[in-house]
Amino acid sequence: MRADAVRNLEAVLAAGARVLAADPGAGIADIAAEAGVDRRTVYRRFSSREALLAAVHGARLDAIEAALGRARLREAPVQVALHRYVEGIIEVNRTWPVDLARMLADAPSRERRDHVVREVETFLTRATDEGLLRQGLPPGFAASFIPLLVHQVARNLPGLTAAQAADVAVDALLNGIGAAPARSPLPQPRSG
């Protein structure tokens, strides 16, 4: 692919992510205008809006997988890996802010996403075993909480670089947001 074609494709995919995040019903003409290309350029590459959306979701998954690779969740010291992971996912959320619910309707995309989830869960077990995260949290809590925190930081702190935003998120995750973090045990679920 020619260099200008690659640039156009990247511009269309990034614009598609931004436009569709703001307006899920946006059309190809809106995306082409945001990307600064003619809509015929978009149609030459994508036969339909759904094909473009699938490519945007694929690009988001590529970026997530690359962020996981850079984080080195299995090899790096856990605190370093956590910060790298959070920073990378903040960058992904800012660059590819598309709704994941539609992406997960596609079986191959869902399988890729599930693989990422398993990698993160394995890392979180390691982080707990090594004492970075608290023992005794309800199953799946950290795995469901971290994406929410990262999403909020990525969206609500746009003036910070991804590294600075990751500092905030990791500090909030590890130390809480109270003036004096409570060290009381977690409440146990009631039985019966």
Disulfide bonds with the S-S distance in Angstrom:
none
